Amino acid sequence: MKEHAIGIVRRTDMAGGLNLLREYVQSRILGVMQEAGAMIPLAFMGGTALRFIYRIPRYSEDLDFTVEHATEGYRLRTLASRIERRLQREGYTVRVRISDSRAVAMAMVGFVGLPAEAGLSPHANQVLWVKIEVDTTPPAGAGLAVSVVDRFGLLRLQHHDLPSLFAGKVAAVLARSYTKGRDLYDLMWYLTRGEGVEPNFVLLANALRQTAPGMVKAVEADWRGAVRRRLEHVDWQDARRDVAPFLEQGRDVELISAETFAALLRGAE
């Protein structure tokens, strides 16, 4: 309920309040999707999946999914309407925008006035947006898992397994035309999981064939070396500025540096 969300935020410090509020409503959206059966055709992926499933210590903004099992009953518009109706019954003022004409379909779920009601904004009509993206033509090869997590209530989520999530992050780091500090923080988290945690190479190669086909051979030969060469062009100050607002521990931002990644990627020749 909305009152519960506001109560949780008011018991924490203001610096992390907006992140916590967003995560609460993300949890409610995921709960409605679960009840609607959306976790049968869809698999949760990306940074927010990493946050909910593996508790990475950074907040995330968007809910990203892939269509893994085609079903005639799945429609993003139908799902978004169900989310809107349910959240309105819980007391939220909700605004929904849909864009589903491309391979990556998108729904924007806006919570009108919620930041102000939680004491996080002086603007009464400020909207807290949560973006839902669904890749309807994802690269093949993802491994799937199902996890039950307790985050503002129990959620049973179908998601990409850890090697597949890792592959998606490596592909993002290599293929984006710009650098996101949040990508680098997540990459650092993967690289510190210990020996034996490697990206799903089938999924990684297929993802790059869609987004950066010229990099496939280099990645297949030495993915760490390819990442290291990509990071030679990073504006580290800009990367730290991007990720800083989303960290549970502010001091972690200093880890986003050339020195950190040189150490983590060493021995990739």
C-alpha positions as CSV (number, residue, x, y, z in Angstrom):
1,M,0.0,0.0,0.0
2,K,1.1,3.6,-0.6
3,E,1.1,4.4,3.1
4,H,3.5,1.5,3.7
5,A,5.9,2.9,1.0
6,I,5.8,6.4,2.5
7,G,6.4,5.0,6.0
8,I,9.4,3.0,5.0
9,V,11.0,6.1,3.3
10,R,10.3,8.3,6.3
11,R,12.3,5.9,8.5
12,T,15.4,6.3,6.4
13,D,17.7,9.1,5.6
14,M,16.8,11.5,2.8
15,A,19.9,10.7,0.7
16,G,18.7,7.2,-0.2
17,G,15.0,7.9,0.2
18,L,14.1,8.3,-3.5
19,N,16.1,5.1,-4.4
20,L,14.2,3.2,-1.6
21,L,10.9,4.5,-2.7
22,R,11.6,3.5,-6.3
23,E,12.6,0.1,-5.2
24,Y,9.4,-0.3,-3.2
25,V,7.2,0.5,-6.2
26,Q,9.4,-1.7,-8.4
27,S,8.6,-4.6,-6.0
28,R,4.9,-3.9,-6.3
29,I,5.1,-3.8,-10.1
30,L,6.9,-7.2,-10.0
31,G,4.3,-8.5,-7.7
32,V,1.5,-7.6,-10.1
33,M,3.4,-9.1,-13.0
34,Q,3.9,-12.3,-11.0
35,E,0.2,-12.6,-10.2
36,A,-0.7,-12.0,-13.9
37,G,1.5,-14.9,-14.9
38,A,4.0,-12.7,-16.8
39,M,6.9,-14.6,-15.2
40,I,6.1,-17.6,-17.4
41,P,6.9,-16.0,-20.8
42,L,9.3,-13.3,-19.4
43,A,12.7,-13.5,-17.8
44,F,13.9,-10.7,-15.5
45,M,17.4,-9.4,-16.5
46,G,19.6,-6.4,-16.2
47,G,20.8,-4.3,-13.2
48,T,17.5,-4.4,-11.3
49,A,17.4,-8.2,-11.5
50,L,20.9,-8.2,-10.1
51,R,19.7,-6.0,-7.3
52,F,16.6,-8.1,-6.4
53,I,18.1,-11.6,-6.9
54,Y,21.7,-11.1,-5.8
55,R,21.4,-8.0,-3.6
56,I,24.2,-6.1,-5.3
57,P,24.7,-2.9,-3.2
58,R,23.5,-0.4,-5.7
59,Y,20.0,0.7,-6.6
60,S,18.7,0.5,-10.2
61,E,16.0,2.3,-12.2
62,D,14.5,0.1,-14.8
63,L,12.8,-3.3,-15.0
64,D,14.2,-5.2,-17.9
65,F,12.9,-8.5,-19.4
66,T,13.2,-10.8,-22.3
67,V,10.5,-12.9,-23.9
68,E,11.8,-16.4,-23.4
69,H,8.7,-18.4,-24.0
70,A,6.3,-17.1,-26.7
71,T,2.7,-17.2,-25.5
72,E,-0.3,-15.7,-27.3
73,G,-1.6,-14.5,-24.0
74,Y,1.2,-12.1,-23.3
75,R,0.6,-8.5,-24.3
76,L,2.5,-5.5,-22.7
77,R,-0.5,-3.2,-23.1
78,T,-2.7,-5.7,-21.2
79,L,-0.1,-6.2,-18.5
80,A,0.5,-2.4,-18.1
81,S,-3.3,-1.9,-17.7
82,R,-3.4,-4.5,-15.0
83,I,-0.5,-2.8,-13.2
84,E,-2.2,0.5,-13.5
85,R,-5.5,-0.7,-12.1
86,R,-4.0,-2.6,-9.2
87,L,-1.7,0.2,-8.1
88,Q,-4.6,2.7,-8.3
89,R,-6.6,0.5,-5.9
90,E,-3.6,0.6,-3.6
91,G,-3.9,4.4,-3.4
92,Y,-1.4,5.6,-6.0
93,T,-2.1,8.1,-8.7
94,V,-0.7,6.3,-11.7
95,R,0.1,7.4,-15.2
96,V,1.1,4.9,-17.9
97,R,2.7,5.4,-21.3
98,I,3.2,2.6,-23.8
99,S,5.5,2.2,-26.8
100,D,5.4,-1.3,-28.3
101,S,6.0,-0.8,-32.0
102,R,9.7,-1.8,-31.8
103,A,11.6,-5.0,-30.9
104,V,12.1,-3.6,-27.4
105,A,8.7,-2.7,-26.1
106,M,8.4,-0.1,-23.3
107,A,5.9,0.9,-20.7
108,M,6.5,3.9,-18.4
109,V,4.7,3.7,-15.1
110,G,4.5,7.0,-13.4
111,F,3.6,7.6,-9.7
112,V,2.2,11.2,-9.7
113,G,3.0,13.2,-6.6
114,L,4.5,10.3,-4.7
115,P,8.0,11.9,-4.1
116,A,6.2,14.9,-2.5
117,E,3.9,12.8,-0.4
118,A,7.0,11.0,0.9
119,G,8.7,14.3,1.8
120,L,11.3,13.9,-0.9
121,S,10.3,16.7,-3.2
122,P,8.8,20.2,-2.8
123,H,7.0,19.8,-6.1
124,A,3.5,18.4,-5.5
125,N,3.0,16.9,-8.9
126,Q,6.5,15.5,-9.4
127,V,6.3,12.0,-11.0
128,L,8.4,9.0,-10.0
129,W,8.8,7.0,-13.2
130,V,9.6,3.3,-13.5
131,K,10.4,2.0,-17.0
132,I,9.6,-1.5,-18.0
133,E,11.4,-2.8,-21.1
134,V,10.7,-6.1,-22.8
135,D,13.1,-7.4,-25.5
136,T,10.8,-9.4,-27.8
137,T,13.7,-10.6,-30.0
138,P,16.4,-11.4,-27.5
139,P,19.7,-13.1,-28.4
140,A,19.6,-16.8,-28.0
141,G,21.4,-18.8,-25.4
142,A,20.3,-17.4,-22.0
143,G,20.2,-19.8,-19.0
144,L,17.1,-19.4,-16.9
145,A,16.5,-19.8,-13.2
146,V,13.7,-19.2,-10.7
147,S,14.3,-17.5,-7.4
148,V,12.0,-16.6,-4.5
149,V,13.1,-13.4,-2.9
150,D,11.8,-11.3,0.0
151,R,11.9,-7.6,-0.9
152,F,8.9,-5.7,0.5
153,G,7.0,-9.0,0.1
154,L,7.7,-12.4,-1.4
155,L,8.4,-12.6,-5.1
156,R,8.8,-15.6,-7.3
157,L,10.8,-14.5,-10.3
158,Q,12.0,-16.2,-13.4
159,H,15.3,-14.6,-14.4
160,H,18.5,-15.0,-16.4
161,D,21.0,-17.1,-14.4
162,L,24.2,-15.5,-13.1
163,P,26.4,-16.3,-16.1
164,S,23.8,-15.0,-18.5
165,L,23.3,-11.8,-16.5
166,F,27.1,-11.5,-16.5
167,A,27.1,-11.9,-20.3
168,G,24.5,-9.2,-20.7
169,K,26.6,-6.8,-18.7
170,V,29.8,-7.5,-20.7
171,A,27.9,-7.0,-23.9
172,A,26.6,-3.6,-22.6
173,V,30.0,-2.4,-21.6
174,L,31.5,-3.4,-25.0
175,A,28.6,-2.3,-27.3
176,R,27.4,1.0,-25.8
177,S,28.5,4.1,-27.6
178,Y,28.9,5.8,-24.2
179,T,30.0,4.5,-20.8
180,K,27.7,4.2,-17.8
181,G,29.3,4.1,-14.4
182,R,26.5,1.8,-13.3
183,D,27.6,-0.8,-15.9
184,L,31.2,-0.6,-14.5
185,Y,30.0,-1.0,-10.9
186,D,28.1,-4.1,-11.9
187,L,31.0,-5.4,-13.9
188,M,33.3,-4.9,-10.9
189,W,30.8,-6.9,-8.8
190,Y,30.9,-9.8,-11.2
191,L,34.7,-9.7,-11.4
192,T,35.0,-10.1,-7.7
193,R,32.7,-13.2,-7.4
194,G,35.8,-15.4,-7.5
195,E,37.1,-18.0,-9.9
196,G,34.6,-20.1,-11.7
197,V,32.1,-17.2,-12.4
198,E,32.3,-16.6,-16.2
199,P,29.9,-15.0,-18.6
200,N,27.6,-17.2,-20.7
201,F,29.7,-17.1,-23.9
202,V,27.0,-18.3,-26.2
203,L,24.7,-15.5,-25.1
204,L,27.5,-13.0,-25.1
205,A,28.5,-13.8,-28.7
206,N,24.8,-13.7,-29.8
207,A,24.2,-10.4,-28.1
208,L,27.2,-8.8,-29.8
209,R,26.1,-10.2,-33.2
210,Q,23.0,-8.0,-32.7
211,T,24.7,-4.9,-31.4
212,A,28.4,-4.9,-32.2
213,P,29.2,-7.8,-34.6
214,G,32.7,-6.5,-35.3
215,M,33.7,-7.4,-31.7
216,V,32.6,-11.1,-31.7
217,K,35.9,-12.6,-32.8
218,A,37.9,-10.5,-30.3
219,V,35.6,-11.5,-27.5
220,E,35.6,-15.2,-28.4
221,A,39.4,-15.0,-28.3
222,D,39.8,-13.1,-25.1
223,W,36.8,-11.3,-23.6
224,R,38.8,-9.8,-20.7
225,G,41.3,-8.3,-23.1
226,A,38.4,-6.9,-25.1
227,V,36.9,-5.3,-22.0
228,R,40.3,-3.9,-20.9
229,R,40.8,-2.3,-24.3
230,R,37.3,-0.8,-24.2
231,L,38.0,0.7,-20.7
232,E,41.1,2.6,-22.0
233,H,38.6,5.2,-23.4
234,V,36.6,5.7,-20.2
235,D,36.1,9.1,-18.6
236,W,36.4,7.8,-15.0
237,Q,35.3,11.0,-13.4
238,D,32.1,10.9,-15.5
239,A,31.6,7.2,-14.7
240,R,31.8,7.9,-11.0
241,R,29.4,10.8,-11.3
242,D,26.9,8.5,-13.0
243,V,26.9,5.7,-10.4
244,A,27.3,7.8,-7.2
245,P,23.6,8.5,-6.6
246,F,22.7,4.8,-6.7
247,L,25.2,3.4,-4.2
248,E,24.2,2.1,-0.8
249,Q,27.7,3.0,0.4
250,G,28.9,6.3,-1.0
251,R,32.6,5.4,-0.5
252,D,32.3,2.6,-3.1
253,V,32.4,5.3,-5.8
254,E,36.2,5.5,-5.4
255,L,36.5,1.9,-6.6
256,I,35.4,3.0,-10.1
257,S,38.9,3.6,-11.4
258,A,41.4,2.5,-14.0
259,E,43.5,1.0,-11.3
260,T,40.7,-1.2,-10.0
261,F,39.9,-2.7,-13.4
262,A,43.5,-3.1,-14.3
263,A,43.9,-5.3,-11.2
264,L,40.7,-7.2,-11.8
265,L,41.4,-7.9,-15.5
266,R,45.1,-8.7,-15.1
267,G,46.3,-11.9,-16.7
268,A,43.9,-11.8,-19.6
269,E,46.6,-12.0,-22.3
